[in-house]
Amino acid sequence: MNIMEGGSITSPKGFRAAGVHCGLKKQKKDLALVVSEVPCAIAGVFTKNIVAAAPVLYGRALIKRKVAQALVINAGNANACTGEQGYSNAQKTAELVGKVLQIDAQLVVPSSTGVIGYQLPMDKMEQGIVQAASLLQHEGGSDAADAIMTTDTFRKQRALTVEIGDKTVTVGGMSKGSGMIHPNMATMLGFVTTDCAITSDCLQLIVSDVTQKTFNMITVDGDTSTNDSLYVLANGLAGNREIKDVADPGFGEIYDAIYALCKYLAIEIARDGEGATKLVSVHVSGAKTPEDARVVAKSICGSNLVKTAVFGEDANWGRILAAAGYSGVLFDPYGVSISIGSSAGLVKVAEQGTGTGFSEEEALKVLQEDEIVLEVKLAEGDAEATAWCCDFSYDYVRINADYRS
């Protein structure tokens, strides 16, 4: 597996993209279009928030057809809590793309992100779609990644290649997310493309499993969005023998590639959390089951007290143990050890559920780095899992207090 320098969602064969400004945001790009030369197998996962945005409701129905060819994504307006008109606007968006690209509208997947409760200005959407279609190019992936951002401070994209038989298969993707991040499916928005030949059913198996280990293991603020969506499109242009079953040659390779890409994109969202100054990885080992490990790790990541302690560079390990304790997973608290690590070293702060008398000075040096690892070892088994979050700073409140301004 090789990471492509400058790789993007258009790195796989046959994909083009564009990102434009159409007036949904004041200045920055706010509409992206990603198109395949040929129809693709599609798979996806969505928010479990019962208050789901119109494009989520539309997309859930759309992917049952198992084929798509284009993605259209707007920022600045979530098209959420917009009733029948909102659903109609999501459908109209797909129809506008279908018309300008001269493809079936049912092959177009719409997604939205931004402020909740406002109808999409369809005149601006139409203008943006026409403009984006005229600018589609193989080198347009970065522009598309820019156009889907809201409070993100940097674009999130990557591509990599893997060998399947005698063919080189490419996987590319982009995501956005900075606040309202506590997924129970995927992320705020994530999009993956590949030129691998694979059936929609097989692709869905991969996407559903990978999501549990990547996007579902991040949190910024504990809020599950109304718009969370992850779509994966595969157009088959790499020319590999089509993968139809988990036992087929190449299944393991494409699974690993999609997992690696999604893990990277998920971690970048946690790194870019609103107001964040540090990326935090929580690794739980010694759990009875993988699910127990995942639940404990996410519970610790979700603790505002843990995240504020990391921001304050305070080795308050009791908050970590307490967050594990209310996770709902049963374990012996007197069998737990906790270490705090970074590029500056590793300090064990608790052993058998009690403090170790560690050096506060050494712990401070560790916590002053930009990337922090919290190692939590249980004594129940050999299962492990990792979750990711960011610290919780003063700026998070400032950013969200001014979000609609």
C-alpha positions as CSV (number, residue, x, y, z in Angstrom):
1,M,0.0,0.0,0.0
2,N,1.4,3.4,-1.0
3,I,0.3,6.9,0.0
4,M,0.1,9.2,-3.1
5,E,1.7,12.6,-2.7
6,G,-0.9,15.2,-3.3
7,G,-3.6,12.6,-3.6
8,S,-7.3,13.4,-3.6
9,I,-10.8,12.2,-4.3
10,T,-10.0,12.4,-8.0
11,S,-6.8,10.3,-7.9
12,P,-8.6,7.0,-8.9
13,K,-9.1,6.6,-12.6
14,G,-12.2,8.2,-14.2
15,F,-13.1,10.7,-11.5
16,R,-13.2,14.5,-12.0
17,A,-14.2,17.2,-9.5
18,A,-14.6,21.0,-9.0
19,G,-15.2,23.3,-6.1
20,V,-16.8,26.8,-6.5
21,H,-18.3,29.7,-4.6
22,C,-22.0,30.2,-5.3
23,G,-23.0,32.5,-2.5
24,L,-24.1,30.0,0.3
25,K,-21.1,31.3,2.2
26,K,-19.9,34.9,2.2
27,Q,-16.6,34.3,0.3
28,K,-15.2,30.8,0.4
29,K,-16.0,27.9,-1.9
30,D,-19.3,26.3,-0.9
31,L,-20.3,23.8,-3.6
32,A,-18.4,20.7,-4.8
33,L,-19.1,18.3,-7.6
34,V,-17.5,14.9,-8.0
35,V,-18.2,12.9,-11.2
36,S,-17.2,9.5,-12.5
37,E,-16.9,8.8,-16.2
38,V,-19.1,5.7,-15.7
39,P,-21.7,4.6,-13.2
40,C,-20.3,3.2,-9.9
41,A,-21.2,0.7,-7.3
42,I,-22.1,2.7,-4.2
43,A,-22.3,2.0,-0.5
44,G,-23.0,4.3,2.4
45,V,-23.8,4.8,6.1
46,F,-25.7,7.7,7.7
47,T,-26.4,9.4,11.0
48,K,-28.6,7.7,13.6
49,N,-29.9,11.0,14.8
50,I,-33.7,10.7,14.3
51,V,-33.6,14.4,13.3
52,A,-32.0,13.6,9.9
53,A,-31.4,16.2,7.2
54,A,-33.3,16.1,3.9
55,P,-30.2,14.9,1.9
56,V,-29.8,12.0,4.4
57,L,-33.4,10.9,3.9
58,Y,-32.9,11.2,0.1
59,G,-29.6,9.4,0.2
60,R,-30.9,6.5,2.2
61,A,-33.5,5.8,-0.5
62,L,-31.1,6.5,-3.3
63,I,-28.4,3.9,-2.4
64,K,-30.9,1.1,-2.4
65,R,-30.5,1.2,-6.2
66,K,-26.8,0.3,-5.6
67,V,-25.5,2.6,-8.4
68,A,-24.4,6.2,-8.6
69,Q,-22.3,8.4,-10.8
70,A,-22.0,11.9,-9.2
71,L,-21.8,13.6,-5.8
72,V,-22.9,17.2,-5.2
73,I,-22.1,18.7,-1.8
74,N,-22.9,22.1,-0.5
75,A,-21.6,23.9,2.6
76,G,-23.1,26.8,4.4
77,N,-26.6,25.3,4.6
78,A,-27.5,21.9,6.2
79,N,-30.9,21.6,4.6
80,A,-32.0,20.0,7.9
81,C,-35.3,20.6,9.7
82,T,-36.7,21.9,6.4
83,G,-39.7,19.6,6.0
84,E,-41.2,18.6,2.6
85,Q,-39.6,21.6,0.9
86,G,-36.2,20.6,2.0
87,Y,-36.6,17.1,0.7
88,S,-37.9,18.5,-2.6
89,N,-34.8,20.8,-2.8
90,A,-32.5,17.8,-2.3
91,Q,-34.3,16.0,-5.1
92,K,-34.2,19.2,-7.2
93,T,-30.4,19.5,-6.6
94,A,-29.9,16.0,-8.0
95,E,-32.1,16.8,-11.0
96,L,-30.1,19.9,-11.7
97,V,-26.9,18.0,-11.7
98,G,-28.4,15.2,-13.8
99,K,-29.6,17.8,-16.4
100,V,-26.3,19.6,-16.7
101,L,-24.2,16.4,-16.8
102,Q,-26.8,14.6,-19.0
103,I,-27.1,11.6,-16.7
104,D,-30.0,10.1,-14.8
105,A,-30.9,12.2,-11.8
106,Q,-31.1,9.0,-9.7
107,L,-27.4,8.6,-10.2
108,V,-26.7,11.8,-8.3
109,V,-26.1,11.9,-4.6
110,P,-26.7,15.2,-2.8
111,S,-25.1,16.1,0.6
112,S,-25.3,19.3,2.7
113,T,-23.6,20.8,5.7
114,G,-23.9,24.1,7.5
115,V,-26.6,25.9,9.5
116,I,-29.7,24.0,10.4
117,G,-33.3,25.2,9.7
118,Y,-33.0,27.2,6.5
119,Q,-34.2,26.3,3.0
120,L,-31.6,25.9,0.3
121,P,-31.5,29.0,-2.0
122,M,-32.1,27.0,-5.2
123,D,-31.2,29.9,-7.5
124,K,-27.7,29.9,-6.0
125,M,-27.5,26.1,-6.1
126,E,-28.3,26.1,-9.8
127,Q,-25.8,28.7,-10.5
128,G,-23.1,26.8,-8.6
129,I,-23.9,23.5,-10.2
130,V,-23.6,24.9,-13.7
131,Q,-20.4,26.6,-12.9
132,A,-18.9,23.5,-11.2
133,A,-19.9,21.3,-14.1
134,S,-18.0,23.6,-16.5
135,L,-14.9,23.4,-14.3
136,L,-14.7,19.6,-13.8
137,Q,-11.2,18.2,-14.1
138,H,-9.1,15.4,-12.9
139,E,-7.0,17.8,-10.9
140,G,-10.1,19.3,-9.1
141,G,-10.0,17.1,-6.0
142,S,-8.5,19.8,-3.8
143,D,-10.9,22.4,-4.8
144,A,-13.8,20.0,-4.0
145,A,-12.2,19.3,-0.6
146,D,-12.0,23.1,0.1
147,A,-15.7,23.6,-0.9
148,I,-17.2,21.2,1.6
149,M,-15.6,22.8,4.7
150,T,-17.5,24.8,7.3
151,T,-15.5,25.6,10.5
152,D,-12.7,23.3,9.4
153,T,-9.3,25.0,9.4
154,F,-7.7,22.8,6.7
155,R,-8.8,20.5,3.9
156,K,-8.9,16.8,4.7
157,Q,-8.0,14.5,1.8
158,R,-5.7,11.6,0.8
159,A,-5.3,8.9,-1.8
160,L,-3.3,5.6,-1.8
161,T,-2.7,2.7,-4.1
162,V,-2.8,-1.1,-3.6
163,E,-2.0,-4.0,-5.9
164,I,-4.8,-6.4,-6.6
165,G,-3.6,-9.2,-8.9
166,D,-1.7,-7.5,-11.7
167,K,-3.7,-4.2,-11.4
168,T,-3.0,-1.1,-9.4
169,V,-6.1,0.0,-7.6
170,T,-6.4,3.6,-6.2
171,V,-8.6,4.8,-3.4
172,G,-9.1,8.5,-2.7
173,G,-11.2,10.5,-0.4
174,M,-12.1,13.7,1.4
175,S,-14.0,14.5,4.6
176,K,-15.1,17.6,6.5
177,G,-15.8,18.1,10.2
178,S,-14.7,20.2,13.1
179,G,-17.7,20.7,15.3
180,M,-20.9,18.8,16.0
181,I,-18.8,15.6,15.9
182,H,-19.8,12.5,17.8
183,P,-20.7,10.2,15.0
184,N,-22.9,7.1,15.3
185,M,-22.3,6.0,11.8
186,A,-19.5,8.0,10.0
187,T,-18.5,11.6,10.2
188,M,-20.1,14.9,9.4
189,L,-19.4,14.3,5.8
190,G,-17.1,11.7,4.1
191,F,-16.6,10.7,0.5
192,V,-14.4,7.9,-0.9
193,T,-13.8,7.0,-4.5
194,T,-12.0,4.0,-6.0
195,D,-11.4,2.5,-9.4
196,C,-11.7,-1.0,-7.9
197,A,-14.1,-3.4,-9.6
198,I,-16.3,-4.5,-6.7
199,T,-20.0,-5.2,-6.2
200,S,-22.2,-2.8,-4.2
201,D,-23.1,-5.5,-1.7
202,C,-19.4,-6.3,-1.1
203,L,-18.5,-2.7,-0.8
204,Q,-21.3,-2.1,1.8
205,L,-19.8,-4.9,3.9
206,I,-16.5,-3.1,4.0
207,V,-17.9,0.3,4.6
208,S,-20.2,-0.8,7.4
209,D,-17.3,-2.5,9.2
210,V,-14.6,0.1,8.6
211,T,-16.9,2.8,9.9
212,Q,-17.2,1.2,13.3
213,K,-13.4,1.2,13.6
214,T,-12.7,4.7,12.3
215,F,-15.3,7.4,12.0
216,N,-17.4,5.9,14.8
217,M,-14.3,6.2,17.1
218,I,-13.9,9.9,17.0
219,T,-15.5,12.7,19.0
220,V,-15.1,16.4,19.4
221,D,-18.0,17.7,21.4
222,G,-20.5,14.9,21.9
223,D,-23.0,16.2,19.4
224,T,-24.2,13.7,16.7
225,S,-25.0,15.7,13.5
226,T,-28.2,15.7,11.6
227,N,-26.2,15.3,8.4
228,D,-23.6,12.7,9.0
229,S,-23.0,10.7,5.8
230,L,-20.3,8.6,4.3
231,Y,-20.4,7.5,0.7
232,V,-18.1,5.2,-1.2
233,L,-18.2,5.0,-5.0
234,A,-16.3,2.3,-7.0
235,N,-16.3,2.6,-10.8
236,G,-14.2,-0.5,-11.7
237,L,-11.9,1.3,-14.2
238,A,-8.7,-0.2,-12.6
239,G,-9.6,-3.4,-14.5
240,N,-9.2,-5.9,-11.7
241,R,-11.2,-9.0,-11.5
242,E,-14.5,-8.0,-9.9
243,I,-14.7,-8.7,-6.2
244,K,-18.0,-10.2,-5.4
245,D,-17.4,-12.0,-2.1
246,V,-15.2,-11.8,1.0
247,A,-13.4,-14.9,-0.2
248,D,-12.5,-13.4,-3.5
249,P,-8.9,-12.5,-4.3
250,G,-8.4,-8.8,-3.6
251,F,-11.0,-8.4,-0.9
252,G,-8.4,-8.1,1.9
253,E,-6.4,-5.6,-0.1
254,I,-9.3,-3.3,-0.8
255,Y,-10.6,-3.6,2.7
256,D,-7.2,-2.6,4.1
257,A,-7.0,0.4,1.7
258,I,-10.4,1.7,2.5
259,Y,-9.7,1.2,6.2
260,A,-6.4,3.1,6.1
261,L,-8.0,6.0,4.2
262,C,-11.0,6.3,6.5
263,K,-8.8,6.1,9.6
264,Y,-6.6,8.9,8.3
265,L,-9.7,11.1,7.4
266,A,-11.3,10.4,10.8
267,I,-8.2,11.3,12.8
268,E,-7.8,14.5,10.8
269,I,-11.3,15.5,11.9
270,A,-10.4,14.9,15.5
271,R,-7.2,16.9,15.0
272,D,-9.2,19.8,13.6
273,G,-11.9,19.9,16.3
274,E,-13.2,23.4,16.9
275,G,-10.8,25.3,19.1
276,A,-8.5,22.3,19.4
277,T,-4.8,22.6,20.4
278,K,-4.0,18.9,20.8
279,L,-5.0,15.6,19.1
280,V,-5.7,12.9,21.7
281,S,-5.6,9.1,21.1
282,V,-7.1,6.9,23.7
283,H,-5.9,3.3,23.5
284,V,-7.7,0.7,25.7
285,S,-6.2,-2.8,26.0
286,G,-6.9,-5.7,28.2
287,A,-10.7,-5.6,27.7
288,K,-12.9,-8.7,27.6
289,T,-14.2,-8.0,24.1
290,P,-13.5,-5.6,21.3
291,E,-16.8,-3.9,21.9
292,D,-15.9,-3.3,25.5
293,A,-12.7,-1.8,24.5
294,R,-14.4,0.5,22.0
295,V,-17.0,1.6,24.5
296,V,-14.4,2.4,27.2
297,A,-12.2,4.3,24.7
298,K,-15.1,6.4,23.4
299,S,-16.3,7.1,27.0
300,I,-12.9,8.6,27.9
301,C,-12.8,10.5,24.6
302,G,-16.2,11.9,25.3
303,S,-15.4,13.3,28.7
304,N,-15.3,17.0,28.8
305,L,-13.3,16.8,32.0
306,V,-10.6,14.7,30.4
307,K,-10.4,17.0,27.4
308,T,-10.2,20.1,29.5
309,A,-7.5,18.5,31.6
310,V,-5.5,17.8,28.5
311,F,-6.0,21.4,27.3
312,G,-4.7,22.6,30.7
313,E,-1.8,20.1,30.5
314,D,-2.9,18.6,33.8
315,A,-2.2,14.9,34.4
316,N,-5.5,14.4,36.2
317,W,-5.7,10.6,35.7
318,G,-8.7,10.3,38.0
319,R,-10.9,11.8,35.3
320,I,-9.7,9.1,32.9
321,L,-10.5,6.3,35.3
322,A,-13.9,7.9,36.2
323,A,-14.9,8.2,32.5
324,A,-14.0,4.5,32.0
325,G,-16.1,3.6,35.1
326,Y,-19.3,5.2,33.8
327,S,-19.0,3.7,30.3
328,G,-21.3,0.8,31.2
329,V,-18.6,-1.8,30.8
330,L,-17.9,-4.0,33.8
331,F,-14.2,-4.2,34.8
332,D,-12.1,-4.4,38.0
333,P,-11.0,-0.8,38.8
334,Y,-8.2,-2.2,40.8
335,G,-6.8,-3.9,37.8
336,V,-6.4,-0.7,35.7
337,S,-3.2,1.0,34.8
338,I,-3.0,4.4,33.0
339,S,-0.1,6.0,31.2
340,I,0.1,9.4,29.4
341,G,2.5,9.6,26.5
342,S,3.7,11.8,23.6
343,S,6.9,12.4,21.7
344,A,8.3,13.7,24.9
345,G,8.0,10.3,26.7
346,L,5.6,8.1,28.6
347,V,4.6,8.5,32.2
348,K,2.7,5.8,34.1
349,V,0.3,7.8,36.3
350,A,-1.8,4.9,37.8
351,E,-1.3,1.3,38.6
352,Q,-3.9,-1.1,40.0
353,G,-6.4,1.7,40.1
354,T,-4.3,4.0,42.3
355,G,-1.7,6.8,41.7
356,T,1.9,5.9,41.2
357,G,3.5,9.0,42.7
358,F,4.7,10.1,39.3
359,S,6.6,13.3,38.6
360,E,4.3,16.1,37.8
361,E,7.2,17.9,36.0
362,E,7.7,14.9,33.7
363,A,4.0,14.6,33.0
364,L,3.8,18.3,32.2
365,K,6.5,17.9,29.6
366,V,4.6,15.0,28.0
367,L,1.3,17.0,27.9
368,Q,2.9,20.1,26.4
369,E,3.2,18.3,23.0
370,D,0.6,18.6,20.3
371,E,-0.3,14.9,20.1
372,I,-1.2,13.0,23.3
373,V,-1.8,9.3,23.9
374,L,-3.7,8.0,26.8
375,E,-2.9,4.3,27.5
376,V,-5.5,2.5,29.6
377,K,-4.9,-1.1,30.4
378,L,-7.7,-3.2,31.9
379,A,-7.2,-6.7,33.3
380,E,-10.2,-8.5,31.8
381,G,-8.9,-10.0,28.5
382,D,-6.8,-9.3,25.4
383,A,-9.1,-7.1,23.3
384,E,-8.1,-3.6,22.4
385,A,-9.4,-0.5,20.6
386,T,-8.4,3.1,19.9
387,A,-10.6,6.2,19.9
388,W,-9.6,9.8,19.0
389,C,-10.6,13.2,20.2
390,C,-9.2,16.7,20.7
391,D,-8.8,18.8,23.8
392,F,-11.5,21.2,24.8
393,S,-10.4,24.9,24.8
394,Y,-11.8,28.3,25.4
395,D,-12.1,28.8,21.7
396,Y,-14.7,26.0,21.3
397,V,-17.2,28.1,23.1
398,R,-16.3,31.3,21.2
399,I,-16.6,29.5,17.8
400,N,-20.0,28.0,18.6
401,A,-21.4,31.2,20.3
402,D,-20.7,33.0,17.0
403,Y,-21.7,30.2,14.6
404,R,-24.7,31.9,12.9
405,S,-23.1,35.3,12.9
